[in-house]
């Protein structure tokens, strides 16, 4: 990776991740009884969070591609909010709430992805700022 630049593939991955998240969440929320039955024990607040934040994933990916300064705080916000939802989900599960194990995997992947994106975006911005004249 070149110093001060976000890898384009990571920004494109964020956009693709967002589009897939919106499509799958939309299908789960608005696809009817059959679609919900296939999902099993959904946790509504996780499903709604994932669906709505999918649009923000696309926005963040586009901002990263364009090297917008606000992409870094947005990526950090996505990482933090995803971890917070993961913790709320864990509390729900530990309290005996019904859930699917795939939700654990999905939240793990989402959390890890946005933590990595936030760290790399922050490093890229810091390197770019250090290399630019004051």
C-alpha positions, -999 to 999 in steps of 0.1 A, spaced: 0 0 0 14 34 -9 18 57 20 -11 81 25 -35 63 2 -64 40 10 -63 9 -11 -90 13 -37 -100 -24 -33 -109 -17 4 -131 12 -6 -148 -9 -33 -152 -37 -8 -170 -13 15 -194 -3 -13 -200 -39 -23 -205 -48 14 -230 -20 17 -250 -30 -14 -252 -67 -3 -262 -56 32 -290 -35 19 -302 -62 -5 -301 -90 21 -316 -68 49 -343 -55 26 -352 -90 16 -354 -101 52 -375 -70 63 -397 -67 33 -396 -100 15 -426 -116 31 -433 -145 53 -412 -170 33 -381 -148 35 -384 -144 73 -390 -181 78 -357 -189 60 -339 -166 85 -350 -183 117 -346 -164 149 -338 -130 137 -330 -102 163 -350 -73 150 -327 -45 163 -297 -61 146 -316 -66 114 -328 -30 113 -293 -17 122 -276 -38 95 -302 -27 69 -300 10 76 -262 11 81 -257 -7 47 -265 27 30 -238 43 52 -214 16 41 -219 27 5 -214 63 14 -183 56 34 -169 35 5 -175 63 -19 -159 88 5 -129 66 9 -125 62 -29 -126 100 -32 -102 104 -2 -127 127 16 -114 139 50 -148 130 66 -144 93 55 -122 86 84 -146 97 112 -174 80 93 -154 47 92 -146 51 129 -183 57 136 -192 26 117 -167 5 136 -178 18 170 -216 16 163 -212 -20 149 -193 -31 181 -219 -14 202 -247 -33 184 -226 -65 188 -224 -59 226 -262 -53 227 -267 -85 207 -244 -103 232 -265 -90 261 -297 -102 243 -282 -137 237 -268 -140 273 -302 -130 286 -317 -160 268 -330 -143 237 -334 -163 206 -308 -158 179 -290 -176 151 -253 -184 153 -248 -169 119 -256 -135 134 -225 -140 157 -204 -146 126 -219 -117 106 -214 -92 134 -179 -105 139 -171 -100 102 -187 -65 101 -169 -54 133 -136 -66 121 -140 -52 86 -149 -17 99 -122 -17 125 -96 -25 98 -111 1 75 -111 28 102 -75 20 112 -62 20 76 -82 51 67 -68 69 97 -32 59 89 -37 70 53 -50 104 63 -22 108 89 4 99 63 -12 122 37 -13 151 62 24 145 72 34 146 36 15 178 26 30 212 31 16 232 61 
